[in-house]
Amino acid sequence: MKPLKEKVSITLDEDIVQKIRELAENDERSFSQYINMVLKNHIKRQEISDQ
């Protein structure tokens, strides 16, 4: 069973959006998939550093 997803609306700087689009395309992921992956990795690193 796939994890539940929730739609959110955020505002990002234009240059950040463009860079994420490029990185996502290079990684063969959608914009949303790429942001989700980056945020998951960031959270994992934060949890490790908080230990």
N, C-alpha and C positions, 0 to 999 in steps of 0.2 A: 504494500500500500504506500502510495506516494505521500510525503509529508504535506500538510496543509500549507497553502500559500495565502498571503494577505497582500492586497494592493495598497501601496502607499504613494503619496505624492511628496516629492522633495524638490527643492530648487538647488541647482548646481551651477557653478561658474561655467561659462561657455567653453573655455579652454579645457576644463576638466572633462566635460561631456565629450568633446572631440577626441581627447586622448583615450578615454574609456572605449569609445566606439572603435578606434583603431586597434587597441589591445584586444578587445572582444573579437573583432574580425580576424586578427592574427591567430587567436586561440580557437577559432571556429565555434564561438559561443554567441548567444544573443547578448544584447546590452544588459538585460535583467539578470541573465545567468552569470555574466561576468561580475557584476556588482555584488550579487549574492555570494559568489565564491570569494571575492576580495574581503567582504565583511566577515564571512565565516573564518577565514585565515587570520584576520586581524583579531577577532574575538579569541581564537585559540591562543595566539601569541600573548594576548593580554592576560588570559587565565594562567598561562605558564609563568609569566613574569610576576604574577601576584602570589605565587606559591612560596 
